[in-house]
Amino acid sequence: MAPESVSFRITRTAEDLAQTVSALSHRLVKLEQRLGTLELALDHRQESDPGELAALANVEGLLRDCRMLLDDSSEASGSSIQDSVEDSMQGSEPFSMPQTAASEKPEGFANAA
């Protein structure tokens, strides 16, 4: 081989390597910029808004109050159901209408019968 062709190949290979390194450097810069943007976005998401925290605390308090009301109402309804079952077993009728004598007719029904 001629020394000129070997020199040409070395030069050509060095130029190709320089272009590849340059392209990789540009890609690396772009990736670093993307990474920086993502880190900023992540930091921004992690910084909590005080108004948001107050709203979440308020919602948490409301949920707690609702749970307490539900627990209280379920206990009350459970005991009232149990009371009415016991009353019906004893023969009393808690939901019966008061009975009136035949001679006692409500006003307005005097002509009826």
Secondary structure, DSSP 4 states (H G I P E B T S, - for coil): --HHHHHHHHHHHHHHHHHHHHHHHHHHHHHHHHHHHHHHHHHHHHS--HHHHHHHHHHHHHHHHHHHHHHHHHHHHHHHHHHHHHHHHTT--TTPPPP--TT---TT-SS--
